[in-house]
Amino acid sequence: MGRAISRLAEGWWDYTTLDEQIHRDAAKLTVKDMEQLSRPGFKIILHDTLESFYLAEALQYIQAWKASTPSNPAGICGPIGPTEQLPLVAQLVNDLGVSLKHAHFWGMDEWYENGKSVDRTHPLSFARANDELLFSRIKPELRMPEEQIHYPGVDNLEAYSASFDQVRCLVMQGGQGDAKHWAFNDPFKREGEYQDTPPTPETYRALGTRVVELHPITLMQNARTSGGGYVVGVPTTALTVGPKETWKSEKVSIWQAGNHDNPFGMRLTAFMISKGIQDTSVPMSLLAGHGDVTFHYYRHALKEVVTEMH
């Protein structure tokens, strides 16, 4: 029997094409059940307050940057989404006097339009957001050199990817989108050789930094979170760090406060990773094959998966 057609975008793969038993099993998980999904290589951490959640996220930057030395440089790959941790990172650097002269940072993705990555004048530019929320707030004498800040660009895809071999990425930090992605690693279109089945996990994991066409779910999410719902203002393509670079990162750390995915989605990916169910219609599920993954949740965002009128 063939795979189900997506209920959200017929021409694409996504989580609605999974066996419905996986949906049912994930939906019925209680918060206590979620805590018990941890296993070797996969850890669930619940934070009771948003303050502790974002502070812990910010501290990962500090820990990674303090571990970097001239002879053994290291850094962190960070997201735009969530962003609430970024001003806290700057405050910690300044107040603790942490020199970033030997530290590195990778931005994990950027928008792509008209054959090039958007520049920092674009209102949705991720590099611009990092500058405004983080780097411009750090005291000049503590900032890292510009050449140690790495962003994917159409002209530097190979160099960006190679930097993960030249510098230790101690942690790749991110959120989870409605399409169950990290960075912009979205499900594929349902066409060509992937008309009847999505790519295998092995095929997907081999993908490096690249230009991607974004799933309609991702366009809607970014319009909702960053554009007041103005979908036509969201680029349909982007540059993204790939699984190839992700597997070169020592740790993957996913932070979910309830702003970018819903209670069901937050359960689904944790359930699949815990049980070792890898399916590229749910890209996040492939992290079941990475050796050190932690999902952080704001406890009260998990709520329950119930059907009710509002």
C-alpha positions as CSV (number, residue, x, y, z in Angstrom):
1,M,0.0,0.0,0.0
2,G,1.4,3.4,-1.0
3,R,2.1,6.3,1.4
4,A,-0.6,8.8,2.2
5,I,-1.0,12.0,0.3
6,S,-0.1,15.1,2.5
7,R,-3.1,16.8,4.0
8,L,-1.3,20.1,3.9
9,A,0.5,20.3,0.5
10,E,-0.3,17.5,-2.0
11,G,2.9,18.0,-3.9
12,W,5.2,17.5,-0.9
13,W,6.2,15.0,1.7
14,D,5.6,15.9,5.3
15,Y,4.6,14.4,8.6
16,T,1.0,13.9,7.6
17,T,2.2,11.2,5.2
18,L,3.4,9.0,8.1
19,D,1.6,5.9,9.3
20,E,-1.3,7.2,11.5
21,Q,-0.3,4.9,14.3
22,I,2.8,7.0,14.8
23,H,0.6,10.0,15.1
24,R,-1.7,8.3,17.6
25,D,1.2,7.1,19.8
26,A,2.8,10.5,19.9
27,A,-0.4,12.4,20.5
28,K,-1.2,10.5,23.7
29,L,2.1,11.1,25.4
30,T,1.8,12.9,28.7
31,V,4.4,15.3,30.0
32,K,5.7,12.6,32.3
33,D,5.9,10.2,29.3
34,M,8.0,12.8,27.5
35,E,10.5,12.9,30.3
36,Q,10.9,9.1,30.0
37,L,11.8,9.2,26.3
38,S,15.5,9.9,27.1
39,R,17.8,7.1,26.0
40,P,21.6,6.8,25.4
41,G,22.5,9.5,22.9
42,F,19.1,11.3,23.3
43,K,18.2,13.4,26.3
44,I,15.0,15.3,27.2
45,I,15.3,18.3,29.5
46,L,12.2,20.2,30.7
47,H,12.6,23.8,32.1
48,D,10.0,25.1,34.5
49,T,10.4,28.8,33.6
50,L,11.1,30.7,30.4
51,E,13.9,32.5,32.3
52,S,15.7,29.3,33.1
53,F,15.1,28.0,29.5
54,Y,16.6,31.0,27.7
55,L,19.4,31.4,30.2
56,A,20.4,27.7,29.7
57,E,20.3,28.2,26.0
58,A,22.5,31.4,26.2
59,L,25.0,29.6,28.4
60,Q,25.7,27.1,25.7
61,Y,27.2,29.9,23.7
62,I,29.4,30.9,26.6
63,Q,30.6,27.3,27.2
64,A,31.4,26.7,23.6
65,W,33.3,30.0,23.2
66,K,35.3,29.6,26.4
67,A,36.5,26.2,25.2
68,S,38.1,27.7,22.1
69,T,41.9,28.2,22.1
70,P,44.3,29.5,19.5
71,S,45.6,26.0,18.8
72,N,42.2,24.3,19.0
73,P,39.5,26.7,17.8
74,A,35.9,25.9,18.5
75,G,32.4,27.5,18.3
76,I,28.7,27.1,18.2
77,C,26.3,27.0,15.2
78,G,23.2,29.0,16.2
79,P,19.7,29.7,14.9
80,I,17.4,32.6,14.3
81,G,14.4,31.0,15.9
82,P,14.5,31.1,18.8
83,T,16.2,34.5,19.3
84,E,15.3,35.4,22.9
85,Q,18.6,33.9,24.1
86,L,20.8,36.3,21.9
87,P,20.7,39.4,24.0
88,L,21.4,37.3,27.1
89,V,24.5,35.9,25.4
90,A,25.8,39.4,24.8
91,Q,25.0,40.4,28.4
92,L,26.9,37.3,29.7
93,V,29.9,38.0,27.5
94,N,30.1,41.6,28.6
95,D,29.4,41.0,32.3
96,L,31.8,38.0,32.6
97,G,34.4,39.6,30.4
98,V,34.6,36.6,28.0
99,S,37.1,37.3,25.2
100,L,35.9,35.9,21.9
101,K,39.1,36.6,20.0
102,H,39.6,32.9,19.3
103,A,35.9,31.8,19.2
104,H,33.8,31.0,16.2
105,F,30.2,31.2,15.3
106,W,28.2,29.7,12.4
107,G,24.8,31.1,11.4
108,M,22.9,28.0,10.3
109,D,20.9,29.5,7.4
110,E,19.9,32.6,5.4
111,W,17.2,33.6,2.9
112,Y,18.0,33.3,-0.9
113,E,16.3,35.5,-3.5
114,N,17.1,36.3,-7.2
115,G,20.0,34.0,-7.4
116,K,21.8,35.3,-4.2
117,S,21.6,35.3,-0.5
118,V,19.8,38.3,0.9
119,D,22.0,41.1,2.3
120,R,21.7,42.7,5.7
121,T,19.4,45.4,4.4
122,H,16.6,42.7,4.0
123,P,14.2,43.0,6.9
124,L,14.2,39.2,7.3
125,S,18.0,38.8,7.1
126,F,19.3,36.3,9.7
127,A,22.7,37.9,9.7
128,R,21.1,41.2,10.4
129,A,19.2,39.7,13.3
130,N,22.3,38.2,14.8
131,D,24.1,41.6,14.5
132,E,21.3,43.5,16.1
133,L,20.4,41.1,18.9
134,L,23.9,39.8,19.7
135,F,27.2,40.9,18.1
136,S,26.5,44.7,18.1
137,R,25.8,44.5,21.8
138,I,29.1,42.9,22.7
139,K,31.9,45.3,23.9
140,P,34.2,46.0,20.9
141,E,37.3,44.7,22.9
142,L,35.6,41.3,23.5
143,R,34.1,40.7,20.0
144,M,35.3,37.9,17.7
145,P,36.9,38.9,14.4
146,E,34.5,39.1,11.5
147,E,36.3,36.3,9.7
148,Q,35.4,33.9,12.5
149,I,31.6,34.5,11.9
150,H,30.5,32.1,9.2
151,Y,27.3,32.3,7.2
152,P,26.2,30.2,4.3
153,G,26.2,32.1,1.0
154,V,25.8,31.1,-2.6
155,D,29.4,32.0,-3.3
156,N,30.9,30.2,-0.3
157,L,29.0,27.0,0.1
158,E,32.1,24.8,-0.1
159,A,34.1,27.1,2.2
160,Y,31.3,27.2,4.7
161,S,31.0,23.5,4.7
162,A,34.8,23.0,5.0
163,S,34.9,25.3,8.0
164,F,33.3,22.4,10.0
165,D,36.4,20.4,9.4
166,Q,38.8,23.3,10.3
167,V,37.1,24.4,13.5
168,R,35.3,22.2,16.1
169,C,31.6,22.8,16.2
170,L,30.9,21.9,19.8
171,V,27.2,22.3,19.5
172,M,24.6,22.9,16.8
173,Q,21.8,24.7,18.4
174,G,18.3,25.2,16.9
175,G,14.6,25.2,17.2
176,Q,12.0,23.0,15.5
177,G,9.7,24.3,12.8
178,D,6.2,23.3,11.9
179,A,7.7,21.2,9.1
180,K,9.7,19.4,11.7
181,H,13.0,20.8,10.4
182,W,16.2,22.1,12.0
183,A,17.7,25.0,10.1
184,F,15.9,24.8,6.7
185,N,16.3,21.1,6.2
186,D,12.7,20.7,5.0
187,P,10.9,17.6,3.5
188,F,11.3,17.1,-0.2
189,K,8.8,17.7,-3.0
190,R,6.8,14.7,-4.1
191,E,8.2,14.4,-7.7
192,G,10.6,12.5,-9.9
193,E,12.3,9.6,-8.1
194,Y,10.6,10.7,-4.9
195,Q,7.0,10.6,-6.3
196,D,6.0,7.5,-4.4
197,T,8.5,7.4,-1.5
198,P,10.5,10.1,0.1
199,P,14.4,10.0,0.1
200,T,16.0,7.4,2.3
201,P,17.6,8.6,5.5
202,E,21.0,7.7,4.0
203,T,20.4,10.0,1.0
204,Y,19.1,12.8,3.2
205,R,22.0,12.6,5.7
206,A,24.5,13.0,2.8
207,L,23.1,16.5,2.0
208,G,25.5,19.4,2.8
209,T,25.1,23.1,2.8
210,R,22.9,24.0,-0.1
211,V,20.1,26.1,-1.6
212,V,16.6,24.7,-0.8
213,E,13.1,25.3,-1.9
214,L,11.0,25.7,1.2
215,H,7.9,23.6,2.1
216,P,4.6,25.6,2.2
217,I,4.4,24.9,5.9
218,T,7.7,26.7,6.5
219,L,6.5,29.7,4.4
220,M,3.4,30.0,6.6
221,Q,5.3,29.6,9.8
222,N,7.8,32.4,8.9
223,A,5.0,34.6,7.8
224,R,3.3,34.0,11.1
225,T,6.3,34.5,13.3
226,S,8.2,37.2,11.4
227,G,5.9,38.9,9.0
228,G,2.5,39.4,10.6
229,G,1.1,36.7,8.3
230,Y,2.3,38.4,5.1
231,V,3.2,35.2,3.2
232,V,4.1,36.9,-0.1
233,G,6.8,38.8,1.7
234,V,8.6,35.5,2.7
235,P,11.3,34.2,0.3
236,T,10.5,30.8,-1.1
237,T,14.1,29.6,-1.1
238,A,16.9,29.7,1.4
239,L,20.5,28.6,2.2
240,T,20.9,26.0,4.9
241,V,23.5,24.1,6.8
242,G,23.0,20.4,6.0
243,P,22.9,17.1,7.8
244,K,26.5,16.6,6.6
245,E,27.7,19.5,8.7
246,T,25.3,18.6,11.5
247,W,26.9,15.2,11.9
248,K,30.3,16.9,12.2
249,S,29.0,18.8,15.2
250,E,29.7,17.2,18.6
251,K,26.3,17.9,20.0
252,V,22.9,18.8,18.6
253,S,20.8,20.9,21.0
254,I,17.1,21.7,20.1
255,W,15.2,24.3,22.1
256,Q,11.4,24.4,22.0
257,A,9.5,27.0,24.0
258,G,6.2,26.5,22.1
259,N,6.5,29.4,19.7
260,H,7.5,27.6,16.5
261,D,5.7,24.2,16.8
262,N,2.7,22.9,18.6
263,P,2.2,20.4,21.4
264,F,1.7,17.5,18.9
265,G,4.7,18.4,16.8
266,M,6.9,18.7,19.8
267,R,5.9,15.2,20.9
268,L,6.1,13.6,17.4
269,T,9.8,14.2,16.8
270,A,10.9,13.3,20.3
271,F,8.8,10.1,20.1
272,M,10.3,9.2,16.7
273,I,13.9,9.9,17.8
274,S,13.5,8.0,21.0
275,K,12.1,4.9,19.2
276,G,14.6,5.2,16.4
277,I,12.0,5.8,13.7
278,Q,13.7,7.7,10.9
279,D,11.7,9.0,8.0
280,T,12.7,12.0,5.8
281,S,9.1,13.3,5.7
282,V,10.0,14.3,9.3
283,P,13.6,15.6,8.8
284,M,14.1,16.0,12.6
285,S,13.6,12.3,13.1
286,L,16.9,11.6,11.4
287,L,18.6,13.0,14.5
288,A,17.9,9.5,15.9
289,G,21.2,8.6,14.1
290,H,23.3,11.3,15.8
291,G,25.2,10.3,18.9
292,D,24.5,13.3,21.1
293,V,21.1,15.0,20.9
294,T,19.3,16.9,23.6
295,F,15.7,18.3,23.3
296,H,15.0,21.2,25.7
297,Y,11.3,22.1,26.3
298,Y,9.6,24.8,28.3
299,R,7.5,22.4,30.3
300,H,4.2,24.4,30.2
301,A,4.3,24.7,26.4
302,L,3.9,20.9,26.0
303,K,0.3,21.1,27.3
304,E,-1.9,18.2,26.1
305,V,-3.0,17.1,22.6
306,V,-6.7,17.5,22.8
307,T,-9.5,18.3,20.5
308,E,-11.7,21.2,21.8
309,M,-13.4,24.3,20.6
310,H,-12.1,27.7,21.6
